[in-house]
Amino acid sequence: MSGDVQGVGFRYFVLKRVQKITHIKGYVRNRRDGRVEVYAEGHEIQLVELEAALRQGPQYSSVSGVEVIPESPTGQHPDFRITF
């Protein structure tokens, strides 16, 4: 995600949304360039729901773009977490 997405609780917002959706595995992290990166594996309908939440963002964020890059699941993530 790009825009005003760091310093506004975006990673915790994503983690809470994923916990509500369930069965999504992966991570969310801040990038050095000011964007937030989310890697998510799950069922398509759950990923679509997560993408919609990412486009909205938390209260004090201003999301200007979400880039979706389809990839094959790796199965390397046992859960969803915030990484640094």
TIVOLO-33711 format. One line per field, with one value per residue (C-alpha): x, y, z; residue number from 1; residue in one letter. Coordinates in nm, 3 decimals. Each point is the difference from the previous one (the first is absolute). Example, Ala and Ser with C-alpha at 12.3 -4.5 7.8 and 13.67 -1.06 7.14 Angstrom:
2
x	(1.230/0.137) .
y	(-0.450/0.344) .
z	(0.780/-0.066) .
pos	(1/2) .
code	(A/S) .
This chain:
84
x	(0.000/0.114/-0.116/-0.002/0.019/0.285/-0.034/-0.380/-0.038/-0.032/0.180/-0.218/-0.310/0.099/0.071/-0.341/-0.178/0.179/-0.099/-0.366/0.023/0.194/0.199/0.232/0.369/0.290/0.127/-0.024/0.302/0.114/0.235/0.285/-0.155/-0.306/-0.235/-0.149/0.041/-0.252/0.062/-0.316/-0.093/-0.357/-0.319/-0.080/-0.314/0.194/0.278/-0.255/-0.149/0.347/0.082/-0.317/0.103/0.351/-0.140/-0.196/0.271/-0.026/-0.152/0.306/0.147/-0.032/0.046/0.090/0.072/-0.010/0.208/-0.106/0.257/-0.144/0.242/-0.020/-0.033/0.324/-0.151/0.292/-0.212/-0.170/-0.208/-0.034/0.227/0.166/0.364/0.273) .
y	(0.000/0.348/0.331/0.101/-0.356/0.003/0.137/-0.041/-0.356/-0.155/-0.324/-0.058/0.085/-0.269/-0.255/0.057/-0.027/-0.324/-0.140/0.075/-0.156/-0.311/-0.256/0.261/-0.058/0.235/0.330/0.378/0.229/0.357/0.061/0.250/0.195/0.094/-0.267/-0.298/-0.349/-0.280/-0.358/-0.208/-0.358/-0.123/-0.071/0.245/0.136/0.070/0.173/0.219/0.095/0.085/0.207/0.205/0.067/0.100/0.252/0.160/-0.013/0.114/0.329/0.227/-0.153/0.120/-0.288/0.126/-0.336/-0.375/-0.213/-0.365/-0.248/-0.352/-0.272/-0.372/-0.076/-0.111/-0.162/0.138/0.208/-0.180/0.306/0.372/0.240/0.338/-0.021/0.261) .
z	(0.000/-0.066/0.143/0.366/0.127/0.254/0.350/-0.002/0.132/-0.345/0.083/0.307/-0.205/-0.254/0.274/0.162/-0.338/-0.080/0.340/-0.083/-0.347/0.120/-0.197/-0.153/0.049/-0.069/0.135/-0.001/0.033/-0.053/-0.290/0.010/-0.288/0.212/-0.135/0.180/-0.143/0.057/-0.105/0.036/-0.086/0.025/-0.186/-0.278/0.166/0.320/-0.192/-0.180/0.338/0.133/-0.308/0.050/0.361/-0.111/-0.245/0.284/0.267/0.362/0.109/-0.032/-0.314/-0.356/-0.242/-0.346/-0.160/0.047/-0.235/-0.020/-0.130/-0.037/0.106/0.067/0.372/0.164/0.309/0.204/0.238/0.292/0.089/-0.072/0.187/0.005/-0.104/0.005) .
pos	(1/2/3/4/5/6/7/8/9/10/11/12/13/14/15/16/17/18/19/20/21/22/23/24/25/26/27/28/29/30/31/32/33/34/35/36/37/38/39/40/41/42/43/44/45/46/47/48/49/50/51/52/53/54/55/56/57/58/59/60/61/62/63/64/65/66/67/68/69/70/71/72/73/74/75/76/77/78/79/80/81/82/83/84) .
code	(M/S/G/D/V/Q/G/V/G/F/R/Y/F/V/L/K/R/V/Q/K/I/T/H/I/K/G/Y/V/R/N/R/R/D/G/R/V/E/V/Y/A/E/G/H/E/I/Q/L/V/E/L/E/A/A/L/R/Q/G/P/Q/Y/S/S/V/S/G/V/E/V/I/P/E/S/P/T/G/Q/H/P/D/F/R/I/T/F) .
